[in-house]
């Protein structure tokens, strides 16, 4: 195998495994559906922060995210040229640089320390589970980590009033929230260094039984990266404290995941997930918590 593929070959190879839905009519319809206002009972409902008002804070955040990504894309292009020229044999340090900048992007556009910690944690969980599956391909590991870091980036386009709502969401609010994977994908898919990672962003709420969103994909129609991520994301969701409930133990999380084997999750991945000693997840969580900034005291 050649040390480094040329850019066109690498892109072609990557696109072989991209679900055809991304180039199809359904994706275009979903995108149009997101951009259109919601209409109910013949009346246009008022979702003031939902519209793309260029003077709004949300539009500023989206614009800021795009600027950061464009800078990173240029730096990534430079790194790739250095690799082709044989000037870079080990890019591990550069990959860490890009990931730290993606974390900066999450922090700059969200401002929520819980979101930042969650993104870091699920990224580390994804790496552990991926390696437990016997996958050591560096590109796969890099892409799933980046996808995990950015999985909820699309939420910067969702009204804060919905995201921070204390009570249950209305049906319309749920519909709006469920568009965040599409918005996130739209934000990052144009950048070469995030094109494969974008699949985690777009498909991370799909379910193995086809009852997820935004497309209702089932089984192996869902990219492997997204199926792995779903387990990592759920593990953190179950074991983390929420405003309304305390986090459960990792043993309880194992039991809940096992109940959803074959419905929410890929059954083969669940087998591997459950074979990982709980202590490994606990060590990752402790290490991530230490690396997070201390809470601000007001």
Order of alpha helices (4+ residues) and beta strands (2+ residues): alpha-alpha-beta-beta-alpha-alpha-alpha-alpha-alpha-alpha-alpha-alpha-alpha-alpha-alpha-alpha
